[in-house]
Amino acid sequence: MKTMLISILLLLGLQISGFSQNRIYGWETEKISSVTVEFTSTDHQKETSSFNKQSDIDKIMTFLKNVDFRDLSSANRDSLVMDSN
């Protein structure tokens, strides 16, 4: 399960181009010694994973730097609601 999630994150990170508009670029990422990620499945089960290897942390930070974070507003909220059919 963990290998699949990391693989998906890496594939998404490789496909996303451009720069994020968040504050991660101002972080001193070399000082980060651990990253903890919480995954929630569709049946609301939570799984927490910690990454301590510098190579894993670099991959996660690279992925986050390439994510296009957007503000949630009433205008774009409806497009994020999944159809239950």
N, CA, C and O atoms as a Maestro MAE file, in Angstrom:
{
 s_m_m2io_version
 :::
 2.0.0
}

f_m_ct {
 s_m_title
 :::
 protein
 m_atom[340] {
  # First column is atom index #
  i_m_mmod_type
  r_m_x_coord
  r_m_y_coord
  r_m_z_coord
  i_m_residue_number
  s_m_chain_name
  s_m_pdb_residue_name
  s_m_pdb_atom_name
  i_m_atomic_number
  :::
  1 25 0.826 -1.190 0.000 1 A "MET " " N  " 7
  2 3 0.000 0.000 0.000 1 A "MET " " CA " 6
  3 2 0.872 1.257 0.000 1 A "MET " " C  " 6
  4 15 0.628 2.201 -0.751 1 A "MET " " O  " 8
  5 25 1.896 1.246 0.860 2 A "LYS " " N  " 7
  6 3 2.760 2.407 0.968 2 A "LYS " " CA " 6
  7 2 3.539 2.619 -0.324 2 A "LYS " " C  " 6
  8 15 3.704 3.755 -0.770 2 A "LYS " " O  " 8
  9 25 4.016 1.542 -0.922 3 A "THR " " N  " 7
  10 3 4.774 1.641 -2.171 3 A "THR " " CA " 6
  11 2 3.904 2.192 -3.287 3 A "THR " " C  " 6
  12 15 4.368 2.992 -4.100 3 A "THR " " O  " 8
  13 25 2.641 1.767 -3.333 4 A "MET " " N  " 7
  14 3 1.727 2.252 -4.365 4 A "MET " " CA " 6
  15 2 1.463 3.749 -4.207 4 A "MET " " C  " 6
  16 15 1.448 4.484 -5.194 4 A "MET " " O  " 8
  17 25 1.256 4.196 -2.980 5 A "LEU " " N  " 7
  18 3 0.985 5.612 -2.752 5 A "LEU " " CA " 6
  19 2 2.199 6.477 -3.104 5 A "LEU " " C  " 6
  20 15 2.060 7.546 -3.698 5 A "LEU " " O  " 8
  21 25 3.382 6.004 -2.733 6 A "ILE " " N  " 7
  22 3 4.588 6.757 -3.070 6 A "ILE " " CA " 6
  23 2 4.774 6.808 -4.582 6 A "ILE " " C  " 6
  24 15 5.157 7.839 -5.135 6 A "ILE " " O  " 8
  25 25 4.499 5.685 -5.248 7 A "SER " " N  " 7
  26 3 4.616 5.646 -6.714 7 A "SER " " CA " 6
  27 2 3.648 6.623 -7.368 7 A "SER " " C  " 6
  28 15 4.015 7.322 -8.312 7 A "SER " " O  " 8
  29 25 2.425 6.674 -6.877 8 A "ILE " " N  " 7
  30 3 1.431 7.604 -7.428 8 A "ILE " " CA " 6
  31 2 1.878 9.034 -7.214 8 A "ILE " " C  " 6
  32 15 1.786 9.858 -8.124 8 A "ILE " " O  " 8
  33 25 2.368 9.340 -6.010 9 A "LEU " " N  " 7
  34 3 2.855 10.692 -5.735 9 A "LEU " " CA " 6
  35 2 4.011 11.062 -6.655 9 A "LEU " " C  " 6
  36 15 4.072 12.183 -7.160 9 A "LEU " " O  " 8
  37 25 4.918 10.132 -6.872 10 A "LEU " " N  " 7
  38 3 6.054 10.411 -7.747 10 A "LEU " " CA " 6
  39 2 5.614 10.620 -9.193 10 A "LEU " " C  " 6
  40 15 6.104 11.529 -9.863 10 A "LEU " " O  " 8
  41 25 4.703 9.795 -9.673 11 A "LEU " " N  " 7
  42 3 4.209 9.957 -11.039 11 A "LEU " " CA " 6
  43 2 3.496 11.291 -11.222 11 A "LEU " " C  " 6
  44 15 3.688 11.975 -12.227 11 A "LEU " " O  " 8
  45 25 2.676 11.652 -10.247 12 A "LEU " " N  " 7
  46 3 1.999 12.946 -10.329 12 A "LEU " " CA " 6
  47 2 3.000 14.094 -10.290 12 A "LEU " " C  " 6
  48 15 2.852 15.087 -11.003 12 A "LEU " " O  " 8
  49 25 4.012 13.945 -9.456 13 A "GLY " " N  " 7
  50 3 5.035 14.983 -9.356 13 A "GLY " " CA " 6
  51 2 5.802 15.166 -10.650 13 A "GLY " " C  " 6
  52 15 6.186 16.282 -10.997 13 A "GLY " " O  " 8
  53 25 6.026 14.076 -11.363 14 A "LEU " " N  " 7
  54 3 6.751 14.168 -12.633 14 A "LEU " " CA " 6
  55 2 5.898 14.783 -13.736 14 A "LEU " " C  " 6
  56 15 6.431 15.399 -14.659 14 A "LEU " " O  " 8
  57 25 4.592 14.622 -13.651 15 A "GLN " " N  " 7
  58 3 3.711 15.114 -14.700 15 A "GLN " " CA " 6
  59 2 3.301 16.570 -14.512 15 A "GLN " " C  " 6
  60 15 2.928 17.241 -15.475 15 A "GLN " " O  " 8
  61 25 3.366 17.047 -13.312 16 A "ILE " " N  " 7
  62 3 2.941 18.424 -13.042 16 A "ILE " " CA " 6
  63 2 4.089 19.366 -13.388 16 A "ILE " " C  " 6
  64 15 5.215 19.184 -12.924 16 A "ILE " " O  " 8
  65 25 3.801 20.356 -14.192 17 A "SER " " N  " 7
  66 3 4.836 21.320 -14.547 17 A "SER " " CA " 6
  67 2 4.448 22.696 -14.016 17 A "SER " " C  " 6
  68 15 3.301 22.941 -13.643 17 A "SER " " O  " 8
  69 25 5.425 23.574 -13.995 18 A "GLY " " N  " 7
  70 3 5.163 24.920 -13.504 18 A "GLY " " CA " 6
  71 2 5.563 25.042 -12.050 18 A "GLY " " C  " 6
  72 15 6.035 24.088 -11.433 18 A "GLY " " O  " 8
  73 25 5.368 26.212 -11.524 19 A "PHE " " N  " 7
  74 3 5.743 26.483 -10.147 19 A "PHE " " CA " 6
  75 2 4.490 26.714 -9.315 19 A "PHE " " C  " 6
  76 15 3.505 27.282 -9.786 19 A "PHE " " O  " 8
  77 25 4.552 26.269 -8.093 20 A "SER " " N  " 7
  78 3 3.410 26.477 -7.207 20 A "SER " " CA " 6
  79 2 3.404 27.921 -6.718 20 A "SER " " C  " 6
  80 15 4.422 28.613 -6.736 20 A "SER " " O  " 8
  81 25 2.253 28.341 -6.291 21 A "GLN " " N  " 7
  82 3 2.115 29.705 -5.786 21 A "GLN " " CA " 6
  83 2 1.973 29.666 -4.272 21 A "GLN " " C  " 6
  84 15 1.164 30.394 -3.698 21 A "GLN " " O  " 8
  85 25 2.747 28.831 -3.642 22 A "ASN " " N  " 7
  86 3 2.682 28.729 -2.200 22 A "ASN " " CA " 6
  87 2 4.009 29.155 -1.591 22 A "ASN " " C  " 6
  88 15 4.909 29.601 -2.304 22 A "ASN " " O  " 8
  89 25 4.130 29.022 -0.309 23 A "ARG " " N  " 7
  90 3 5.301 29.522 0.394 23 A "ARG " " CA " 6
  91 2 6.378 28.469 0.609 23 A "ARG " " C  " 6
  92 15 7.343 28.725 1.329 23 A "ARG " " O  " 8
  93 25 6.243 27.314 0.016 24 A "ILE " " N  " 7
  94 3 7.224 26.252 0.213 24 A "ILE " " CA " 6
  95 2 8.589 26.674 -0.310 24 A "ILE " " C  " 6
  96 15 9.610 26.247 0.229 24 A "ILE " " O  " 8
  97 25 8.628 27.503 -1.348 25 A "TYR " " N  " 7
  98 3 9.908 27.927 -1.910 25 A "TYR " " CA " 6
  99 2 10.738 28.720 -0.913 25 A "TYR " " C  " 6
  100 15 11.960 28.788 -1.051 25 A "TYR " " O  " 8
  101 25 10.106 29.320 0.083 26 A "GLY " " N  " 7
  102 3 10.836 30.081 1.087 26 A "GLY " " CA " 6
  103 2 11.331 29.226 2.240 26 A "GLY " " C  " 6
  104 15 12.068 29.719 3.094 26 A "GLY " " O  " 8
  105 25 10.949 27.973 2.286 27 A "TRP " " N  " 7
  106 3 11.352 27.087 3.377 27 A "TRP " " CA " 6
  107 2 12.793 26.629 3.191 27 A "TRP " " C  " 6
  108 15 13.269 26.479 2.066 27 A "TRP " " O  " 8
  109 25 13.467 26.415 4.285 28 A "GLU " " N  " 7
  110 3 14.800 25.831 4.244 28 A "GLU " " CA " 6
  111 2 14.618 24.319 4.339 28 A "GLU " " C  " 6
  112 15 14.750 23.733 5.414 28 A "GLU " " O  " 8
  113 25 14.315 23.702 3.211 29 A "THR " " N  " 7
  114 3 13.931 22.292 3.193 29 A "THR " " CA " 6
  115 2 15.054 21.351 3.610 29 A "THR " " C  " 6
  116 15 14.788 20.219 4.012 29 A "THR " " O  " 8
  117 25 16.294 21.795 3.522 30 A "GLU " " N  " 7
  118 3 17.396 20.937 3.947 30 A "GLU " " CA " 6
  119 2 17.403 20.715 5.456 30 A "GLU " " C  " 6
  120 15 18.060 19.794 5.941 30 A "GLU " " O  " 8
  121 25 16.680 21.546 6.201 31 A "LYS " " N  " 7
  122 3 16.601 21.406 7.656 31 A "LYS " " CA " 6
  123 2 15.459 20.486 8.087 31 A "LYS " " C  " 6
  124 15 15.342 20.175 9.273 31 A "LYS " " O  " 8
  125 25 14.629 20.052 7.166 32 A "ILE " " N  " 7
  126 3 13.516 19.161 7.499 32 A "ILE " " CA " 6
  127 2 14.075 17.751 7.662 32 A "ILE " " C  " 6
  128 15 14.727 17.231 6.756 32 A "ILE " " O  " 8
  129 25 13.821 17.133 8.813 33 A "SER " " N  " 7
  130 3 14.373 15.809 9.091 33 A "SER " " CA " 6
  131 2 13.342 14.693 9.001 33 A "SER " " C  " 6
  132 15 13.706 13.517 8.981 33 A "SER " " O  " 8
  133 25 12.051 15.048 8.946 34 A "SER " " N  " 7
  134 3 11.013 14.028 8.860 34 A "SER " " CA " 6
  135 2 9.734 14.660 8.315 34 A "SER " " C  " 6
  136 15 9.426 15.818 8.593 34 A "SER " " O  " 8
  137 25 8.997 13.868 7.531 35 A "VAL " " N  " 7
  138 3 7.707 14.303 6.998 35 A "VAL " " CA " 6
  139 2 6.690 13.219 7.346 35 A "VAL " " C  " 6
  140 15 6.913 12.039 7.075 35 A "VAL " " O  " 8
  141 25 5.576 13.627 7.947 36 A "THR " " N  " 7
  142 3 4.514 12.688 8.271 36 A "THR " " CA " 6
  143 2 3.310 13.003 7.395 36 A "THR " " C  " 6
  144 15 2.871 14.150 7.310 36 A "THR " " O  " 8
  145 25 2.778 11.962 6.739 37 A "VAL " " N  " 7
  146 3 1.663 12.114 5.818 37 A "VAL " " CA " 6
  147 2 0.506 11.268 6.336 37 A "VAL " " C  " 6
  148 15 0.687 10.112 6.719 37 A "VAL " " O  " 8
  149 25 -0.680 11.860 6.342 38 A "GLU " " N  " 7
  150 3 -1.875 11.118 6.750 38 A "GLU " " CA " 6
  151 2 -2.752 10.903 5.527 38 A "GLU " " C  " 6
  152 15 -3.159 11.859 4.867 38 A "GLU " " O  " 8
  153 25 -3.038 9.649 5.234 39 A "PHE " " N  " 7
  154 3 -3.884 9.281 4.111 39 A "PHE " " CA " 6
  155 2 -5.254 8.890 4.660 39 A "PHE " " C  " 6
  156 15 -5.341 8.153 5.641 39 A "PHE " " O  " 8
  157 25 -6.322 9.379 4.034 40 A "THR " " N  " 7
  158 3 -7.672 8.993 4.417 40 A "THR " " CA " 6
  159 2 -8.338 8.335 3.217 40 A "THR " " C  " 6
  160 15 -8.415 8.920 2.136 40 A "THR " " O  " 8
  161 25 -8.812 7.124 3.419 41 A "SER " " N  " 7
  162 3 -9.455 6.396 2.331 41 A "SER " " CA " 6
  163 2 -10.913 6.820 2.210 41 A "SER " " C  " 6
  164 15 -11.426 7.568 3.042 41 A "SER " " O  " 8
  165 25 -11.568 6.336 1.171 42 A "THR " " N  " 7
  166 3 -12.967 6.703 0.945 42 A "THR " " CA " 6
  167 2 -13.885 6.173 2.038 42 A "THR " " C  " 6
  168 15 -14.972 6.713 2.246 42 A "THR " " O  " 8
  169 25 -13.463 5.118 2.743 43 A "ASP " " N  " 7
  170 3 -14.283 4.617 3.848 43 A "ASP " " CA " 6
  171 2 -13.815 5.197 5.190 43 A "ASP " " C  " 6
  172 15 -14.080 4.623 6.247 43 A "ASP " " O  " 8
  173 25 -13.121 6.331 5.138 44 A "HIS " " N  " 7
  174 3 -12.706 7.136 6.298 44 A "HIS " " CA " 6
  175 2 -11.699 6.438 7.206 44 A "HIS " " C  " 6
  176 15 -11.594 6.783 8.383 44 A "HIS " " O  " 8
  177 25 -10.968 5.476 6.689 45 A "GLN " " N  " 7
  178 3 -9.880 4.877 7.452 45 A "GLN " " CA " 6
  179 2 -8.645 5.739 7.241 45 A "GLN " " C  " 6
  180 15 -8.347 6.162 6.124 45 A "GLN " " O  " 8
  181 25 -7.930 5.992 8.337 46 A "LYS " " N  " 7
  182 3 -6.750 6.845 8.258 46 A "LYS " " CA " 6
  183 2 -5.490 6.008 8.428 46 A "LYS " " C  " 6
  184 15 -5.424 5.110 9.267 46 A "LYS " " O  " 8
  185 25 -4.500 6.324 7.615 47 A "GLU " " N  " 7
  186 3 -3.194 5.671 7.703 47 A "GLU " " CA " 6
  187 2 -2.140 6.769 7.735 47 A "GLU " " C  " 6
  188 15 -2.158 7.681 6.908 47 A "GLU " " O  " 8
  189 25 -1.240 6.679 8.675 48 A "THR " " N  " 7
  190 3 -0.193 7.681 8.819 48 A "THR " " CA " 6
  191 2 1.147 7.050 8.474 48 A "THR " " C  " 6
  192 15 1.465 5.953 8.932 48 A "THR " " O  " 8
  193 25 1.926 7.749 7.666 49 A "SER " " N  " 7
  194 3 3.257 7.284 7.286 49 A "SER " " CA " 6
  195 2 4.266 8.387 7.558 49 A "SER " " C  " 6
  196 15 4.017 9.558 7.274 49 A "SER " " O  " 8
  197 25 5.409 7.998 8.112 50 A "SER " " N  " 7
  198 3 6.492 8.950 8.352 50 A "SER " " CA " 6
  199 2 7.650 8.624 7.429 50 A "SER " " C  " 6
  200 15 7.994 7.458 7.232 50 A "SER " " O  " 8
  201 25 8.248 9.663 6.865 51 A "PHE " " N  " 7
  202 3 9.375 9.515 5.953 51 A "PHE " " CA " 6
  203 2 10.572 10.219 6.575 51 A "PHE " " C  " 6
  204 15 10.527 11.422 6.836 51 A "PHE " " O  " 8
  205 25 11.649 9.461 6.813 52 A "ASN " " N  " 7
  206 3 12.834 10.007 7.469 52 A "ASN " " CA " 6
  207 2 14.051 10.076 6.556 52 A "ASN " " C  " 6
  208 15 14.999 10.803 6.852 52 A "ASN " " O  " 8
  209 25 14.042 9.341 5.461 53 A "LYS " " N  " 7
  210 3 15.180 9.365 4.526 53 A "LYS " " CA " 6
  211 2 15.166 10.689 3.769 53 A "LYS " " C  " 6
  212 15 14.114 11.169 3.345 53 A "LYS " " O  " 8
  213 25 16.337 11.261 3.609 54 A "GLN " " N  " 7
  214 3 16.438 12.545 2.920 54 A "GLN " " CA " 6
  215 2 15.961 12.437 1.472 54 A "GLN " " C  " 6
  216 15 15.389 13.389 0.942 54 A "GLN " " O  " 8
  217 25 16.188 11.294 0.826 55 A "SER " " N  " 7
  218 3 15.740 11.131 -0.560 55 A "SER " " CA " 6
  219 2 14.209 11.147 -0.645 55 A "SER " " C  " 6
  220 15 13.646 11.725 -1.574 55 A "SER " " O  " 8
  221 25 13.533 10.511 0.329 56 A "ASP " " N  " 7
  222 3 12.071 10.533 0.363 56 A "ASP " " CA " 6
  223 2 11.554 11.942 0.630 56 A "ASP " " C  " 6
  224 15 10.597 12.388 -0.002 56 A "ASP " " O  " 8
  225 25 12.185 12.633 1.558 57 A "ILE " " N  " 7
  226 3 11.774 14.006 1.890 57 A "ILE " " CA " 6
  227 2 11.949 14.914 0.681 57 A "ILE " " C  " 6
  228 15 11.089 15.752 0.407 57 A "ILE " " O  " 8
  229 25 13.056 14.757 -0.046 58 A "ASP " " N  " 7
  230 3 13.289 15.573 -1.246 58 A "ASP " " CA " 6
  231 2 12.212 15.334 -2.300 58 A "ASP " " C  " 6
  232 15 11.752 16.277 -2.945 58 A "ASP " " O  " 8
  233 25 11.809 14.076 -2.475 59 A "LYS " " N  " 7
  234 3 10.765 13.757 -3.450 59 A "LYS " " CA " 6
  235 2 9.431 14.368 -3.048 59 A "LYS " " C  " 6
  236 15 8.714 14.908 -3.890 59 A "LYS " " O  " 8
  237 25 9.099 14.286 -1.768 60 A "ILE " " N  " 7
  238 3 7.838 14.853 -1.284 60 A "ILE " " CA " 6
  239 2 7.850 16.367 -1.443 60 A "ILE " " C  " 6
  240 15 6.863 16.944 -1.899 60 A "ILE " " O  " 8
  241 25 8.940 17.017 -1.077 61 A "MET " " N  " 7
  242 3 9.021 18.474 -1.175 61 A "MET " " CA " 6
  243 2 8.987 18.927 -2.635 61 A "MET " " C  " 6
  244 15 8.385 19.954 -2.949 61 A "MET " " O  " 8
  245 25 9.626 18.171 -3.524 62 A "THR " " N  " 7
  246 3 9.576 18.501 -4.951 62 A "THR " " CA " 6
  247 2 8.147 18.404 -5.459 62 A "THR " " C  " 6
  248 15 7.692 19.262 -6.215 62 A "THR " " O  " 8
  249 25 7.441 17.363 -5.046 63 A "PHE " " N  " 7
  250 3 6.037 17.210 -5.429 63 A "PHE " " CA " 6
  251 2 5.211 18.398 -4.920 63 A "PHE " " C  " 6
  252 15 4.433 18.983 -5.674 63 A "PHE " " O  " 8
  253 25 5.380 18.750 -3.648 64 A "LEU " " N  " 7
  254 3 4.600 19.859 -3.082 64 A "LEU " " CA " 6
  255 2 4.926 21.192 -3.745 64 A "LEU " " C  " 6
  256 15 4.046 22.040 -3.892 64 A "LEU " " O  " 8
  257 25 6.163 21.381 -4.142 65 A "LYS " " N  " 7
  258 3 6.541 22.622 -4.824 65 A "LYS " " CA " 6
  259 2 5.874 22.747 -6.183 65 A "LYS " " C  " 6
  260 15 5.704 23.857 -6.687 65 A "LYS " " O  " 8
  261 25 5.496 21.629 -6.783 66 A "ASN " " N  " 7
  262 3 4.899 21.650 -8.113 66 A "ASN " " CA " 6
  263 2 3.369 21.589 -8.100 66 A "ASN " " C  " 6
  264 15 2.739 21.658 -9.155 66 A "ASN " " O  " 8
  265 25 2.779 21.462 -6.927 67 A "VAL " " N  " 7
  266 3 1.318 21.421 -6.826 67 A "VAL " " CA " 6
  267 2 0.761 22.838 -6.982 67 A "VAL " " C  " 6
  268 15 1.294 23.793 -6.416 67 A "VAL " " O  " 8
  269 25 -0.299 22.954 -7.744 68 A "ASP " " N  " 7
  270 3 -0.959 24.244 -7.930 68 A "ASP " " CA " 6
  271 2 -2.039 24.398 -6.861 68 A "ASP " " C  " 6
  272 15 -3.196 24.042 -7.083 68 A "ASP " " O  " 8
  273 25 -1.650 24.934 -5.694 69 A "PHE " " N  " 7
  274 3 -2.602 25.136 -4.612 69 A "PHE " " CA " 6
  275 2 -3.521 26.295 -4.972 69 A "PHE " " C  " 6
  276 15 -3.070 27.340 -5.440 69 A "PHE " " O  " 8
  277 25 -4.797 26.099 -4.750 70 A "ARG " " N  " 7
  278 3 -5.775 27.148 -5.050 70 A "ARG " " CA " 6
  279 2 -6.675 27.358 -3.848 70 A "ARG " " C  " 6
  280 15 -6.926 26.433 -3.076 70 A "ARG " " O  " 8
  281 25 -7.151 28.569 -3.699 71 A "ASP " " N  " 7
  282 3 -8.088 28.862 -2.627 71 A "ASP " " CA " 6
  283 2 -9.441 28.258 -2.945 71 A "ASP " " C  " 6
  284 15 -9.878 28.267 -4.095 71 A "ASP " " O  " 8
  285 25 -10.095 27.740 -1.937 72 A "LEU " " N  " 7
  286 3 -11.435 27.202 -2.100 72 A "LEU " " CA " 6
  287 2 -12.424 28.343 -1.899 72 A "LEU " " C  " 6
  288 15 -12.434 28.996 -0.856 72 A "LEU " " O  " 8
  289 25 -13.248 28.571 -2.905 73 A "SER " " N  " 7
  290 3 -14.255 29.626 -2.808 73 A "SER " " CA " 6
  291 2 -15.600 29.055 -3.244 73 A "SER " " C  " 6
  292 15 -15.674 27.932 -3.742 73 A "SER " " O  " 8
  293 25 -16.635 29.816 -3.057 74 A "SER " " N  " 7
  294 3 -17.957 29.344 -3.455 74 A "SER " " CA " 6
  295 2 -18.045 29.164 -4.977 74 A "SER " " C  " 6
  296 15 -18.862 28.381 -5.460 74 A "SER " " O  " 8
  297 25 -17.218 29.875 -5.722 75 A "ALA " " N  " 7
  298 3 -17.253 29.775 -7.177 75 A "ALA " " CA " 6
  299 2 -16.688 28.437 -7.668 75 A "ALA " " C  " 6
  300 15 -17.201 27.876 -8.637 75 A "ALA " " O  " 8
  301 25 -15.645 27.919 -7.020 76 A "ASN " " N  " 7
  302 3 -15.052 26.674 -7.493 76 A "ASN " " CA " 6
  303 2 -15.393 25.473 -6.609 76 A "ASN " " C  " 6
  304 15 -14.954 24.360 -6.896 76 A "ASN " " O  " 8
  305 25 -16.156 25.675 -5.554 77 A "ARG " " N  " 7
  306 3 -16.494 24.594 -4.635 77 A "ARG " " CA " 6
  307 2 -17.327 23.516 -5.303 77 A "ARG " " C  " 6
  308 15 -17.087 22.329 -5.081 77 A "ARG " " O  " 8
  309 25 -18.295 23.902 -6.110 78 A "ASP " " N  " 7
  310 3 -19.195 22.933 -6.726 78 A "ASP " " CA " 6
  311 2 -18.457 22.007 -7.698 78 A "ASP " " C  " 6
  312 15 -18.876 20.865 -7.888 78 A "ASP " " O  " 8
  313 25 -17.388 22.467 -8.303 79 A "SER " " N  " 7
  314 3 -16.648 21.624 -9.235 79 A "SER " " CA " 6
  315 2 -15.869 20.539 -8.504 79 A "SER " " C  " 6
  316 15 -15.455 19.562 -9.129 79 A "SER " " O  " 8
  317 25 -15.655 20.683 -7.191 80 A "LEU " " N  " 7
  318 3 -14.916 19.701 -6.426 80 A "LEU " " CA " 6
  319 2 -15.814 18.635 -5.813 80 A "LEU " " C  " 6
  320 15 -15.316 17.601 -5.367 80 A "LEU " " O  " 8
  321 25 -17.124 18.859 -5.779 81 A "VAL " " N  " 7
  322 3 -18.061 17.904 -5.197 81 A "VAL " " CA " 6
  323 2 -18.215 16.734 -6.158 81 A "VAL " " C  " 6
  324 15 -18.528 16.917 -7.334 81 A "VAL " " O  " 8
  325 25 -17.990 15.527 -5.639 82 A "MET " " N  " 7
  326 3 -18.082 14.336 -6.485 82 A "MET " " CA " 6
  327 2 -19.532 13.889 -6.597 82 A "MET " " C  " 6
  328 15 -20.289 13.933 -5.627 82 A "MET " " O  " 8
  329 25 -19.896 13.467 -7.776 83 A "ASP " " N  " 7
  330 3 -21.243 12.948 -8.017 83 A "ASP " " CA " 6
  331 2 -21.374 11.590 -7.365 83 A "ASP " " C  " 6
  332 15 -20.514 10.734 -7.571 83 A "ASP " " O  " 8
  333 25 -22.408 11.361 -6.591 84 A "SER " " N  " 7
  334 3 -22.575 10.108 -5.866 84 A "SER " " CA " 6
  335 2 -23.195 9.018 -6.720 84 A "SER " " C  " 6
  336 15 -23.365 7.900 -6.233 84 A "SER " " O  " 8
  337 25 -23.541 9.289 -7.968 85 A "ASN " " N  " 7
  338 3 -24.150 8.267 -8.837 85 A "ASN " " CA " 6
  339 2 -23.132 7.343 -9.410 85 A "ASN " " C  " 6
  340 15 -23.480 6.429 -10.158 85 A "ASN " " O  " 8
  :::
 }
 m_bond[339] {
  # First column is bond index #
  i_m_from
  i_m_to
  i_m_order
  :::
  1 1 2 1
  2 2 3 1
  3 3 4 2
  4 3 5 1
  5 5 6 1
  6 6 7 1
  7 7 8 2
  8 7 9 1
  9 9 10 1
  10 10 11 1
  11 11 12 2
  12 11 13 1
  13 13 14 1
  14 14 15 1
  15 15 16 2
  16 15 17 1
  17 17 18 1
  18 18 19 1
  19 19 20 2
  20 19 21 1
  21 21 22 1
  22 22 23 1
  23 23 24 2
  24 23 25 1
  25 25 26 1
  26 26 27 1
  27 27 28 2
  28 27 29 1
  29 29 30 1
  30 30 31 1
  31 31 32 2
  32 31 33 1
  33 33 34 1
  34 34 35 1
  35 35 36 2
  36 35 37 1
  37 37 38 1
  38 38 39 1
  39 39 40 2
  40 39 41 1
  41 41 42 1
  42 42 43 1
  43 43 44 2
  44 43 45 1
  45 45 46 1
  46 46 47 1
  47 47 48 2
  48 47 49 1
  49 49 50 1
  50 50 51 1
  51 51 52 2
  52 51 53 1
  53 53 54 1
  54 54 55 1
  55 55 56 2
  56 55 57 1
  57 57 58 1
  58 58 59 1
  59 59 60 2
  60 59 61 1
  61 61 62 1
  62 62 63 1
  63 63 64 2
  64 63 65 1
  65 65 66 1
  66 66 67 1
  67 67 68 2
  68 67 69 1
  69 69 70 1
  70 70 71 1
  71 71 72 2
  72 71 73 1
  73 73 74 1
  74 74 75 1
  75 75 76 2
  76 75 77 1
  77 77 78 1
  78 78 79 1
  79 79 80 2
  80 79 81 1
  81 81 82 1
  82 82 83 1
  83 83 84 2
  84 83 85 1
  85 85 86 1
  86 86 87 1
  87 87 88 2
  88 87 89 1
  89 89 90 1
  90 90 91 1
  91 91 92 2
  92 91 93 1
  93 93 94 1
  94 94 95 1
  95 95 96 2
  96 95 97 1
  97 97 98 1
  98 98 99 1
  99 99 100 2
  100 99 101 1
  101 101 102 1
  102 102 103 1
  103 103 104 2
  104 103 105 1
  105 105 106 1
  106 106 107 1
  107 107 108 2
  108 107 109 1
  109 109 110 1
  110 110 111 1
  111 111 112 2
  112 111 113 1
  113 113 114 1
  114 114 115 1
  115 115 116 2
  116 115 117 1
  117 117 118 1
  118 118 119 1
  119 119 120 2
  120 119 121 1
  121 121 122 1
  122 122 123 1
  123 123 124 2
  124 123 125 1
  125 125 126 1
  126 126 127 1
  127 127 128 2
  128 127 129 1
  129 129 130 1
  130 130 131 1
  131 131 132 2
  132 131 133 1
  133 133 134 1
  134 134 135 1
  135 135 136 2
  136 135 137 1
  137 137 138 1
  138 138 139 1
  139 139 140 2
  140 139 141 1
  141 141 142 1
  142 142 143 1
  143 143 144 2
  144 143 145 1
  145 145 146 1
  146 146 147 1
  147 147 148 2
  148 147 149 1
  149 149 150 1
  150 150 151 1
  151 151 152 2
  152 151 153 1
  153 153 154 1
  154 154 155 1
  155 155 156 2
  156 155 157 1
  157 157 158 1
  158 158 159 1
  159 159 160 2
  160 159 161 1
  161 161 162 1
  162 162 163 1
  163 163 164 2
  164 163 165 1
  165 165 166 1
  166 166 167 1
  167 167 168 2
  168 167 169 1
  169 169 170 1
  170 170 171 1
  171 171 172 2
  172 171 173 1
  173 173 174 1
  174 174 175 1
  175 175 176 2
  176 175 177 1
  177 177 178 1
  178 178 179 1
  179 179 180 2
  180 179 181 1
  181 181 182 1
  182 182 183 1
  183 183 184 2
  184 183 185 1
  185 185 186 1
  186 186 187 1
  187 187 188 2
  188 187 189 1
  189 189 190 1
  190 190 191 1
  191 191 192 2
  192 191 193 1
  193 193 194 1
  194 194 195 1
  195 195 196 2
  196 195 197 1
  197 197 198 1
  198 198 199 1
  199 199 200 2
  200 199 201 1
  201 201 202 1
  202 202 203 1
  203 203 204 2
  204 203 205 1
  205 205 206 1
  206 206 207 1
  207 207 208 2
  208 207 209 1
  209 209 210 1
  210 210 211 1
  211 211 212 2
  212 211 213 1
  213 213 214 1
  214 214 215 1
  215 215 216 2
  216 215 217 1
  217 217 218 1
  218 218 219 1
  219 219 220 2
  220 219 221 1
  221 221 222 1
  222 222 223 1
  223 223 224 2
  224 223 225 1
  225 225 226 1
  226 226 227 1
  227 227 228 2
  228 227 229 1
  229 229 230 1
  230 230 231 1
  231 231 232 2
  232 231 233 1
  233 233 234 1
  234 234 235 1
  235 235 236 2
  236 235 237 1
  237 237 238 1
  238 238 239 1
  239 239 240 2
  240 239 241 1
  241 241 242 1
  242 242 243 1
  243 243 244 2
  244 243 245 1
  245 245 246 1
  246 246 247 1
  247 247 248 2
  248 247 249 1
  249 249 250 1
  250 250 251 1
  251 251 252 2
  252 251 253 1
  253 253 254 1
  254 254 255 1
  255 255 256 2
  256 255 257 1
  257 257 258 1
  258 258 259 1
  259 259 260 2
  260 259 261 1
  261 261 262 1
  262 262 263 1
  263 263 264 2
  264 263 265 1
  265 265 266 1
  266 266 267 1
  267 267 268 2
  268 267 269 1
  269 269 270 1
  270 270 271 1
  271 271 272 2
  272 271 273 1
  273 273 274 1
  274 274 275 1
  275 275 276 2
  276 275 277 1
  277 277 278 1
  278 278 279 1
  279 279 280 2
  280 279 281 1
  281 281 282 1
  282 282 283 1
  283 283 284 2
  284 283 285 1
  285 285 286 1
  286 286 287 1
  287 287 288 2
  288 287 289 1
  289 289 290 1
  290 290 291 1
  291 291 292 2
  292 291 293 1
  293 293 294 1
  294 294 295 1
  295 295 296 2
  296 295 297 1
  297 297 298 1
  298 298 299 1
  299 299 300 2
  300 299 301 1
  301 301 302 1
  302 302 303 1
  303 303 304 2
  304 303 305 1
  305 305 306 1
  306 306 307 1
  307 307 308 2
  308 307 309 1
  309 309 310 1
  310 310 311 1
  311 311 312 2
  312 311 313 1
  313 313 314 1
  314 314 315 1
  315 315 316 2
  316 315 317 1
  317 317 318 1
  318 318 319 1
  319 319 320 2
  320 319 321 1
  321 321 322 1
  322 322 323 1
  323 323 324 2
  324 323 325 1
  325 325 326 1
  326 326 327 1
  327 327 328 2
  328 327 329 1
  329 329 330 1
  330 330 331 1
  331 331 332 2
  332 331 333 1
  333 333 334 1
  334 334 335 1
  335 335 336 2
  336 335 337 1
  337 337 338 1
  338 338 339 1
  339 339 340 2
  :::
 }
}
